[in-house]
Amino acid sequence: MTAPPRRRILFYHKHNPHYGFTNFSPHPVTYNGKRYPTSEHLFQSFKFQGHRPDIAEHIRTCGERPSAAFSEARRFQAEVRPDWKKINVEKMDETIYHKFTQHASLMNELLATGNAELVEDSDKDAFWGVGADGKGRNELGKALERLREQFRAD
């Protein structure tokens, strides 16, 4: 007898449930004593922290919109730390840990998902989401599932 398929929870769009699971949600994050308007600001700044603190700080303070942080990080692509592709998933884990531990309502929402598969339903991103064909890596969904297990274990 096979186990029933896991329930899937899709998140991505602003007006749908679980938008708080995205890095574009309006949840500020404090990291090393500094306020970041969204977790996207923190995540994008990680690309430059350490070797280009001026750019990291620029991203932190480039405005409240997460799309601004994303665009500014892209503008400075040539300055991204050379090991970014090796550590980006680890930095996403760190980013969402800070976000969810600082917003109890989000932690409770995450824990309430049970053992459901969490899926970033982005048609634009086949790495963090599932991409246009639905077969992307869904690394943000996997990171959230790891975080959910970590909260349960603690």
MDAnalysis code that builds the backbone (N, CA, C; Angstrom):
import MDAnalysis as mda
import numpy as np

u = mda.Universe.empty(462, n_residues=154, atom_resindex=np.repeat(np.arange(154), 3), trajectory=True)
u.add_TopologyAttr("name", ["N", "CA", "C"] * 154)
u.add_TopologyAttr("resid", np.arange(1, 155))
u.add_TopologyAttr("resname", ["MET", "THR", "ALA", "PRO", "PRO", "ARG", "ARG", "ARG", "ILE", "LEU", "PHE", "TYR", "HIS", "LYS", "HIS", "ASN", "PRO", "HIS", "TYR", "GLY", "PHE", "THR", "ASN", "PHE", "SER", "PRO", "HIS", "PRO", "VAL", "THR", "TYR", "ASN", "GLY", "LYS", "ARG", "TYR", "PRO", "THR", "SER", "GLU", "HIS", "LEU", "PHE", "GLN", "SER", "PHE", "LYS", "PHE", "GLN", "GLY", "HIS", "ARG", "PRO", "ASP", "ILE", "ALA", "GLU", "HIS", "ILE", "ARG", "THR", "CYS", "GLY", "GLU", "ARG", "PRO", "SER", "ALA", "ALA", "PHE", "SER", "GLU", "ALA", "ARG", "ARG", "PHE", "GLN", "ALA", "GLU", "VAL", "ARG", "PRO", "ASP", "TRP", "LYS", "LYS", "ILE", "ASN", "VAL", "GLU", "LYS", "MET", "ASP", "GLU", "THR", "ILE", "TYR", "HIS", "LYS", "PHE", "THR", "GLN", "HIS", "ALA", "SER", "LEU", "MET", "ASN", "GLU", "LEU", "LEU", "ALA", "THR", "GLY", "ASN", "ALA", "GLU", "LEU", "VAL", "GLU", "ASP", "SER", "ASP", "LYS", "ASP", "ALA", "PHE", "TRP", "GLY", "VAL", "GLY", "ALA", "ASP", "GLY", "LYS", "GLY", "ARG", "ASN", "GLU", "LEU", "GLY", "LYS", "ALA", "LEU", "GLU", "ARG", "LEU", "ARG", "GLU", "GLN", "PHE", "ARG", "ALA", "ASP"])
u.atoms.positions = np.array([
    [0.848, -1.189, 0.000],
    [0.000, 0.000, 0.000],
    [0.889, 1.247, 0.000],
    [0.644, 2.148, -0.899],
    [1.463, 3.357, -0.980],
    [0.871, 4.460, -0.122],
    [1.767, 5.313, 0.374],
    [1.323, 6.446, 1.181],
    [0.581, 7.436, 0.289],
    [-0.411, 8.107, 0.855],
    [-1.108, 9.110, 0.035],
    [-0.147, 10.244, -0.322],
    [-0.362, 10.879, -1.467],
    [0.534, 11.969, -1.847],
    [0.436, 13.112, -0.825],
    [1.563, 13.770, -0.627],
    [1.576, 14.898, 0.293],
    [0.759, 16.048, -0.277],
    [0.069, 16.728, 0.582],
    [-0.656, 17.941, 0.201],
    [0.374, 18.984, -0.241],
    [0.043, 19.756, -1.260],
    [0.921, 20.827, -1.747],
    [0.297, 22.167, -1.399],
    [1.106, 23.054, -0.867],
    [0.680, 24.423, -0.614],
    [1.495, 25.327, -1.523],
    [0.779, 26.024, -2.399],
    [1.425, 26.951, -3.322],
    [1.417, 28.348, -2.700],
    [2.522, 29.055, -2.857],
    [2.578, 30.447, -2.410],
    [3.382, 31.238, -3.420],
    [3.051, 32.498, -3.585],
    [3.828, 33.395, -4.432],
    [3.099, 34.716, -4.636],
    [1.813, 34.658, -4.982],
    [1.082, 35.850, -5.383],
    [0.558, 36.617, -4.173],
    [0.658, 37.928, -4.266],
    [0.360, 38.829, -3.156],
    [-1.035, 38.623, -2.572],
    [-2.018, 38.336, -3.403],
    [-3.396, 38.263, -2.913],
    [-3.847, 36.838, -2.588],
    [-2.905, 35.896, -2.594],
    [-3.226, 34.510, -2.245],
    [-2.680, 34.181, -0.865],
    [-3.181, 33.113, -0.242],
    [-2.678, 32.732, 1.091],
    [-1.168, 32.463, 1.077],
    [-0.578, 32.629, 2.224],
    [0.837, 32.317, 2.479],
    [1.811, 33.250, 1.746],
    [1.346, 34.447, 1.382],
    [2.264, 35.409, 0.752],
    [3.433, 35.738, 1.683],
    [3.203, 35.628, 2.983],
    [4.264, 35.879, 3.958],
    [5.445, 34.933, 3.816],
    [5.269, 33.827, 3.119],
    [6.364, 32.882, 2.914],
    [7.358, 33.394, 1.867],
    [6.955, 34.400, 1.075],
    [7.850, 34.948, 0.064],
    [8.773, 35.990, 0.688],
    [9.883, 36.253, 0.050],
    [10.790, 37.291, 0.538],
    [10.320, 38.690, 0.170],
    [9.231, 38.776, -0.585],
    [8.693, 40.086, -0.959],
    [7.609, 40.556, 0.007],
    [7.244, 39.738, 0.975],
    [6.196, 40.146, 1.917],
    [6.698, 41.297, 2.801],
    [5.774, 42.150, 3.274],
    [6.166, 43.352, 4.025],
    [6.490, 43.061, 5.494],
    [7.453, 42.196, 5.728],
    [7.886, 41.850, 7.085],
    [9.338, 42.289, 7.253],
    [9.573, 43.379, 8.008],
    [10.962, 43.807, 8.214],
    [11.744, 42.774, 9.018],
    [13.048, 42.762, 8.817],
    [13.928, 41.815, 9.498],
    [15.097, 42.598, 10.095],
    [15.417, 42.295, 11.345],
    [16.605, 42.885, 11.966],
    [17.729, 41.859, 11.916],
    [18.888, 42.318, 11.458],
    [20.061, 41.460, 11.348],
    [21.268, 42.274, 11.782],
    [22.042, 41.724, 12.707],
    [23.220, 42.431, 13.244],
    [22.885, 43.862, 13.663],
    [21.724, 44.028, 14.293],
    [21.328, 45.324, 14.830],
    [20.801, 46.311, 13.800],
    [20.659, 45.890, 12.548],
    [20.164, 46.787, 11.502],
    [18.834, 46.278, 10.966],
    [17.939, 47.232, 10.675],
    [16.621, 46.892, 10.137],
    [16.682, 46.814, 8.611],
    [16.149, 45.724, 8.085],
    [15.998, 45.536, 6.647],
    [14.499, 45.592, 6.362],
    [14.064, 46.362, 5.363],
    [12.625, 46.507, 5.116],
    [11.908, 45.185, 4.842],
    [12.593, 44.257, 4.167],
    [12.027, 42.935, 3.878],
    [13.149, 41.904, 3.939],
    [12.773, 40.641, 3.952],
    [13.793, 39.592, 3.914],
    [14.501, 39.575, 2.560],
    [13.870, 40.074, 1.515],
    [14.545, 40.182, 0.215],
    [15.733, 41.138, 0.314],
    [15.568, 42.236, 1.048],
    [16.675, 43.171, 1.243],
    [17.853, 42.470, 1.936],
    [17.545, 41.705, 2.979],
    [18.605, 40.997, 3.701],
    [19.279, 39.975, 2.787],
    [18.472, 39.169, 2.106],
    [19.038, 38.136, 1.241],
    [19.923, 38.746, 0.152],
    [19.438, 39.783, -0.516],
    [20.229, 40.403, -1.586],
    [21.505, 41.029, -1.028],
    [21.440, 41.582, 0.178],
    [22.630, 42.209, 0.771],
    [23.704, 41.164, 1.086],
    [23.283, 39.930, 1.374],
    [24.258, 38.862, 1.660],
    [25.221, 38.636, 0.486],
    [24.805, 38.989, -0.705],
    [25.669, 38.815, -1.874],
    [26.923, 39.687, -1.780],
    [26.869, 40.707, -0.920],
    [27.944, 41.707, -0.853],
    [28.537, 41.862, 0.544],
    [27.893, 41.300, 1.557],
    [28.394, 41.475, 2.923],
    [29.781, 40.860, 3.042],
    [30.638, 41.557, 3.775],
    [32.001, 41.078, 3.931],
    [32.944, 41.775, 2.985],
    [32.798, 41.534, 1.685],
    [33.772, 42.083, 0.735],
    [33.359, 43.428, 0.140],
    [32.065, 43.742, 0.099],
    [31.601, 45.046, -0.404],
    [30.508, 45.583, 0.528],
    [30.896, 45.931, 1.774],
    [29.894, 46.393, 2.741],
    [29.165, 47.656, 2.287],
    [29.793, 48.455, 1.434],
    [29.133, 49.659, 0.917],
    [27.916, 49.282, 0.068],
    [28.052, 48.279, -0.774],
    [26.922, 47.849, -1.604],
    [25.875, 47.155, -0.737],
    [26.297, 46.347, 0.218],
    [25.349, 45.683, 1.126],
    [24.493, 46.727, 1.846],
    [25.120, 47.783, 2.312],
    [24.393, 48.844, 3.014],
    [23.484, 49.605, 2.049],
    [23.941, 49.827, 0.842],
    [23.109, 50.477, -0.174],
    [21.832, 49.666, -0.412],
    [21.961, 48.367, -0.509],
    [20.787, 47.514, -0.741],
    [19.848, 47.570, 0.465],
    [20.413, 47.575, 1.661],
    [19.578, 47.650, 2.867],
    [18.739, 48.924, 2.885],
    [19.282, 50.008, 2.361],
    [18.651, 51.320, 2.491],
    [18.084, 51.860, 1.173],
    [17.916, 51.029, 0.167],
    [17.517, 51.507, -1.170],
    [16.016, 51.744, -1.302],
    [15.279, 51.693, -0.221],
    [13.827, 51.895, -0.269],
    [13.109, 50.712, 0.329],
    [11.814, 50.868, 0.501],
    [11.011, 49.832, 1.171],
    [10.614, 48.678, 0.249],
    [10.615, 48.906, -1.058],
    [10.123, 47.887, -1.985],
    [11.155, 46.780, -2.184],
    [10.751, 45.528, -2.034],
    [11.687, 44.416, -2.250],
    [12.212, 44.374, -3.677],
    [11.411, 44.810, -4.632],
    [11.871, 44.813, -6.024],
    [13.064, 45.752, -6.200],
    [13.144, 46.813, -5.384],
    [14.292, 47.724, -5.455],
    [15.566, 47.000, -5.019],
    [15.481, 46.225, -3.943],
    [16.644, 45.466, -3.471],
    [17.092, 44.465, -4.527],
    [16.127, 43.787, -5.134],
    [16.428, 42.816, -6.186],
    [17.122, 43.504, -7.364],
    [16.564, 44.636, -7.807],
    [17.121, 45.363, -8.954],
    [18.521, 45.899, -8.667],
    [18.722, 46.427, -7.471],
    [20.034, 46.973, -7.123],
    [21.085, 45.866, -7.050],
    [20.726, 44.715, -6.513],
    [21.676, 43.592, -6.478],
    [22.034, 43.169, -7.899],
    [21.060, 43.175, -8.768],
    [21.322, 42.821, -10.167],
    [22.228, 43.861, -10.824],
    [22.014, 45.123, -10.493],
    [22.823, 46.209, -11.064],
    [24.297, 46.048, -10.680],
    [24.541, 45.501, -9.489],
    [25.918, 45.318, -9.011],
    [26.385, 43.863, -9.157],
    [25.810, 43.148, -10.098],
    [26.099, 41.719, -10.301],
    [27.599, 41.424, -10.375],
    [28.357, 42.305, -11.006],
    [29.804, 42.080, -11.174],
    [30.541, 42.083, -9.832],
    [29.911, 42.622, -8.781],
    [30.546, 42.717, -7.463],
    [30.091, 41.627, -6.486],
    [29.227, 40.741, -6.923],
    [28.732, 39.664, -6.046],
    [29.900, 38.802, -5.585],
    [29.857, 38.396, -4.328],
    [30.944, 37.566, -3.787],
    [31.155, 36.331, -4.662],
    [32.401, 35.944, -4.876],
    [32.695, 34.876, -5.835],
    [32.146, 33.502, -5.442],
    [31.911, 33.272, -4.153],
    [31.408, 31.964, -3.710],
    [29.883, 31.928, -3.586],
    [29.190, 32.923, -4.130],
    [27.750, 33.041, -3.922],
    [26.978, 31.793, -4.335],
    [27.314, 31.218, -5.469],
    [26.571, 30.037, -5.941],
    [26.732, 28.847, -4.993],
    [27.814, 28.835, -4.208],
    [28.038, 27.747, -3.242],
    [27.272, 27.968, -1.943],
    [27.016, 29.221, -1.602],
    [26.430, 29.513, -0.283],
    [25.032, 30.116, -0.336],
    [24.468, 30.310, -1.537],
    [23.193, 31.028, -1.614],
    [22.051, 30.310, -0.885],
    [22.012, 28.990, -0.930],
    [20.942, 28.272, -0.231],
    [21.120, 28.411, 1.288],
    [22.351, 28.303, 1.756],
    [22.647, 28.500, 3.178],
    [22.234, 29.908, 3.627],
    [22.492, 30.907, 2.786],
    [22.117, 32.291, 3.120],
    [20.609, 32.485, 3.088],
    [19.907, 31.751, 2.233],
    [18.443, 31.798, 2.251],
    [17.935, 31.189, 3.557],
    [18.525, 30.062, 3.974],
    [18.134, 29.456, 5.251],
    [18.303, 30.468, 6.389],
    [19.426, 31.166, 6.388],
    [19.697, 32.156, 7.424],
    [18.694, 33.309, 7.360],
    [18.402, 33.769, 6.157],
    [17.448, 34.872, 5.962],
    [16.080, 34.521, 6.520],
    [15.544, 33.384, 6.119],
    [14.183, 33.052, 6.556],
    [14.139, 32.687, 8.035],
    [15.232, 32.163, 8.587],
    [15.281, 31.907, 10.027],
    [15.042, 33.219, 10.788],
    [15.760, 34.257, 10.398],
    [15.593, 35.555, 11.072],
    [14.178, 36.093, 10.875],
    [13.660, 36.004, 9.679],
    [12.314, 36.514, 9.396],
    [11.264, 35.803, 10.246],
    [11.299, 34.487, 10.254],
    [10.239, 33.728, 10.919],
    [10.377, 33.743, 12.441],
    [11.594, 33.858, 12.958],
    [11.736, 33.953, 14.416],
    [11.356, 35.346, 14.915],
    [11.384, 36.340, 14.039],
    [11.007, 37.704, 14.431],
    [9.532, 38.011, 14.210],
    [8.811, 37.115, 13.559],
    [7.379, 37.313, 13.293],
    [6.641, 36.035, 13.693],
    [6.158, 36.022, 14.938],
    [5.509, 34.824, 15.489],
    [4.331, 34.369, 14.630],
    [3.603, 35.307, 14.043],
    [2.451, 34.916, 13.219],
    [2.905, 34.093, 12.009],
    [4.052, 34.459, 11.442],
    [4.579, 33.676, 10.312],
    [5.048, 32.300, 10.766],
    [5.715, 32.250, 11.927],
    [6.152, 30.951, 12.436],
    [4.944, 30.046, 12.658],
    [3.888, 30.590, 13.247],
    [2.680, 29.790, 13.493],
    [2.032, 29.347, 12.181],
    [2.024, 30.234, 11.198],
    [1.459, 29.883, 9.888],
    [2.271, 28.755, 9.240],
    [3.592, 28.843, 9.368],
    [4.458, 27.797, 8.812],
    [4.216, 26.461, 9.522],
    [4.156, 26.484, 10.836],
    [3.932, 25.242, 11.590],
    [2.561, 24.638, 11.278],
    [1.592, 25.490, 10.966],
    [0.232, 25.014, 10.665],
    [0.136, 24.312, 9.313],
    [1.206, 24.357, 8.524],
    [1.167, 23.683, 7.217],
    [1.354, 22.174, 7.335],
    [1.552, 21.682, 8.556],
    [1.693, 20.241, 8.761],
    [2.903, 19.700, 8.040],
    [2.698, 18.640, 7.253],
    [3.819, 18.078, 6.492],
    [3.645, 18.354, 4.999],
    [2.850, 19.364, 4.678],
    [2.588, 19.692, 3.274],
    [3.877, 20.086, 2.560],
    [3.912, 19.795, 1.285],
    [4.999, 20.277, 0.439],
    [4.745, 21.761, 0.182],
    [5.757, 22.579, 0.422],
    [5.630, 24.019, 0.216],
    [6.266, 24.373, -1.118],
    [5.511, 25.065, -1.954],
    [5.931, 25.292, -3.334],
    [5.842, 26.772, -3.681],
    [7.001, 27.373, -3.998],
    [6.967, 28.738, -4.508],
    [6.523, 28.660, -5.963],
    [5.298, 29.104, -6.209],
    [4.641, 28.966, -7.513],
    [5.016, 30.107, -8.449],
    [6.320, 30.353, -8.585],
    [6.812, 31.420, -9.456],
    [7.049, 30.891, -10.859],
    [6.444, 31.561, -11.822],
    [6.696, 31.178, -13.213],
    [7.949, 31.853, -13.749],
    [8.566, 32.736, -12.945],
    [9.739, 33.487, -13.393],
    [11.050, 32.894, -12.882],
    [10.994, 32.039, -11.867],
    [12.206, 31.583, -11.198],
    [12.178, 30.066, -11.038],
    [13.043, 29.401, -11.772],
    [13.094, 27.937, -11.722],
    [14.132, 27.439, -10.719],
    [14.783, 28.342, -9.993],
    [15.705, 27.928, -8.932],
    [14.997, 28.007, -7.578],
    [14.576, 29.196, -7.173],
    [13.870, 29.344, -5.882],
    [12.437, 28.853, -5.985],
    [11.854, 28.933, -7.166],
    [10.483, 28.487, -7.395],
    [10.448, 27.321, -8.359],
    [9.251, 27.098, -8.926],
    [9.089, 25.960, -9.839],
    [9.188, 26.356, -11.310],
    [9.289, 27.656, -11.589],
    [9.467, 28.091, -12.966],
    [8.223, 27.949, -13.818],
    [8.348, 28.353, -15.061],
    [7.211, 28.383, -15.981],
    [6.654, 26.991, -16.264],
    [7.523, 25.979, -16.265],
    [7.063, 24.619, -16.588],
    [6.663, 23.819, -15.346],
    [6.795, 24.430, -14.167],
    [6.424, 23.738, -12.932],
    [7.410, 22.676, -12.489],
    [8.572, 22.589, -13.152],
    [9.543, 21.540, -12.834],
    [10.831, 22.087, -12.232],
    [10.793, 23.366, -11.806],
    [11.985, 23.986, -11.237],
    [12.366, 23.383, -9.894],
    [13.458, 23.869, -9.332],
    [14.035, 23.280, -8.125],
    [13.267, 23.597, -6.840],
    [12.529, 24.695, -6.801],
    [11.738, 25.052, -5.616],
    [12.594, 25.146, -4.355],
    [13.752, 25.768, -4.463],
    [14.666, 25.830, -3.318],
    [14.096, 26.633, -2.146],
    [13.272, 27.654, -2.406],
    [12.667, 28.386, -1.285],
    [11.670, 27.496, -0.554],
    [10.868, 26.757, -1.285],
    [9.930, 25.828, -0.643],
    [10.666, 24.807, 0.216],
    [11.755, 24.263, -0.295],
    [12.552, 23.288, 0.463],
    [13.163, 23.932, 1.705],
    [13.628, 25.189, 1.572],
    [14.202, 25.902, 2.720],
    [13.140, 26.094, 3.808],
    [11.930, 26.426, 3.408],
    [10.845, 26.598, 4.379],
    [10.496, 25.276, 5.058],
    [10.534, 24.188, 4.318],
    [10.274, 22.876, 4.927],
    [11.365, 22.521, 5.934],
    [12.634, 22.835, 5.620],
    [13.727, 22.605, 6.580],
    [13.519, 23.448, 7.835],
    [13.127, 24.698, 7.637],
    [12.896, 25.590, 8.771],
    [11.748, 25.074, 9.638],
    [10.700, 24.602, 9.014],
    [9.552, 24.041, 9.744],
    [10.008, 22.866, 10.613],
    [10.834, 21.999, 10.053],
    [11.350, 20.863, 10.834],
    [12.238, 21.333, 11.980],
    [13.037, 22.354, 11.725],
    [13.906, 22.909, 12.777],
    [13.066, 23.473, 13.922],
    [12.005, 24.207, 13.595],
    [11.126, 24.742, 14.648],
    [10.482, 23.627, 15.444],
    [10.085, 22.574, 14.778],
    [9.452, 21.445, 15.482],
    [10.436, 20.755, 16.414],
    [11.693, 20.668, 15.983],
    [12.713, 19.982, 16.775],
    [13.114, 20.808, 18.010],
    [13.011, 22.130, 17.912],
    [13.457, 23.025, 19.005],
    [12.508, 23.049, 20.183],
])
